[in-house]
Amino acid sequence: MIRIRVLPAMAALLALTLVGGSPAIAQEQSAPAANEVAPGTRFLIALDDPLSTKDAKAGDHFEGRTLERIMSADGTTLMPGAEIRGHVDKVEAAHKTGRAKMWLTFDDIKTPDGWMPVVAMVTDVPGVHSIHVDYNREGEIEASSSKRQEAMEAAAAGALVGAAPGMAAHNEKDAAMGAAVAAAAAYMVTSGLGQELTLDKGSKLELILERSLYFGRT
């Protein structure tokens, strides 16, 4: 009889302990730190150094400066002009792969409390239509192609030029081969293939934080 009475009492005590403690745990997990800038925050920077797939190599360092205010949860603000450092992660030159591509990694940013680590990715190069950024490919920066219609028209014109010798000689096979080669060459040129990607000094990059950025000591 004693055991029957004790077990319900223990169960009730355990339930009260769990109910009393769970809100505090949930609050601790969800509440952001006062000095935290949340992941997903976007901001613009300007490059202090030019970067080009023509001569850039993986590991090359570069610097830039913020163009917008960055604010933490408690309102602490990092004003525009803050230095940010990074390095080239990977380069695919146009003369090797046909389409120039570059990936950048950002290392740290200077705050009033010193250099703080930053994990961010490029999402856009505003105002430069010849460059495309693919966020789903780890911020891949790529030399964009020209308008499809212009490329197709150039390919058609190239096909006519390439087929002319074979047509003049009344050789259908040579004409078809010449047309195909000329069309492909024309399309590659007009679609941006073979052109190196260059980010001039002062180029604007839009970044998105992949992880929290903290101002001050954590």
Order of alpha helices (4+ residues) and beta strands (2+ residues): alpha-beta-beta-beta-beta-beta-beta-beta-alpha-beta-beta-beta-beta-beta-alpha-alpha-beta-beta-beta
